[in-house]
């Protein structure tokens, strides 16, 4: 249940007292995972993969203006969410944390790779225009400066359905839509998108669990904690909305139980007086749309014949609409520059792979 998930988010990731257990299992890769708008531990597939594949792992957050909303309250919420993520990683795991850097990603990440001897970079591809530009600049920098590093990427971190499955179902490669802004028929509007999902029998991706254990930080960070960097705490004073994964899961629990505050103008999934019940948490990835969808479906049967059932069903439609808008951004930007905006990166090199 949600209480168990929240508890797991606080007390997960146990590392053996014998050091790095993965190294004993033959895992020697040093990984770097970039936390962007996926500030969570539960249902973070790329993080789960990194935890399974690497002997040591350097989680990184880039506190850079291009990756932040200009709204001050949004920035406070984001920094608080990152701080909560750091607390979760530190709790019970002395050698886990989040490295904070304040340079552009294409400058900061290659530098960290050299500093820590990174062999794999785990990159959750962005959906917004400036995020895709950051992806392009980072991948290009790695290809030029550190061509032996493997880049493991995914476009599924923020979506309900698989990006590659949607691309195939919409005949993205073969429909000949190459004009700027032109999209396949399956993404013409939300109704067409929903019909495409039904006709193609595309189901939401099942949420993945929190890793059973988490690789420790690279050795140099274990000895020199000052290299971790700091967040700008002064910007967190007077915060309007509490950030972080545990708070997101608590709000989700209230929502599915029908206990959220309703405003007089509430409709669909928007049930909080000042914010949507989960909108900022979904935007910054404190909770995944897949976790939300799974909980909505799990509670639907218990609210038959109630107004809560209508709210839950409307919230499901909100998530599908959100997916439609995200895929329109992802595939739309891909249309404008296919070679520059990858949906995936070849896991054995930094050579971009077409979808």
TADA-V313816 format. One line per field, one symbol per residue. ss: DSSP state (@ for helix, = for strand, . for the rest). phi: phi as a letter, one per 20 degrees, with the letter a starting at -180 (. if undefined). burial: # if it has 16 or more other C-alpha atoms within 10 Angstrom, else .. A space follows every 50 residues. Layout:
ss=???
phi=???
burial=???
This chain:
ss=.@@@@@@@@@@.........@@@@....=======.........@@@@@@ @@@=========..@@@....@@@@@@@@@@@@@@@@@@@........== =...@@@@@@@@@@@@...=====....@@@@@@@@@@@@@@@@@....= ====........@@@@@@@...............@@@..@@@@@@@@@@. ...............=..@@@@@.@@@@....@@@@........@@@@@@ @@@@@@..........=..=........@@@@@.....@@@@@@@@@@@@ @@@...@@@@@@@@@@@@@@@@@@@@@@@@@@@@@@.......==..... .==..
phi=.fgffffffecemddgfeoeffffenedfddcdefcebebdflcgfffff ffedfcbdfcceecgfdcfffffffgfffffffffffffffmcfddacfd cceggfeffgfffffdmfdcddcefedfgfffffggfffffffeecfefe ddcbddfddedffffffffelgfdemecfgnecfgfdfbffffffffffe ledgfffeefgfbcfffggfffecffffnceeffeefmfecfeoffffff ffffffemdffdefdfbleecefdcfgcgffffemfbeffffffffffeg fecgndffgffffffffffffffgffffffffffffbffecfebcgfdae ffdfe
burial=.#..##.###.####....###......####################.# #############...##....###################.#.###### #..###.###.##..#.##########....#.##########..#..## ##############.##.##.#....##...###.##..#..##.##... ...##.#..##.######..##.....#..#....#.....########. ###.####.#.#......####...###.###.##########.##...# .......##########.#################....######.#.## ##...
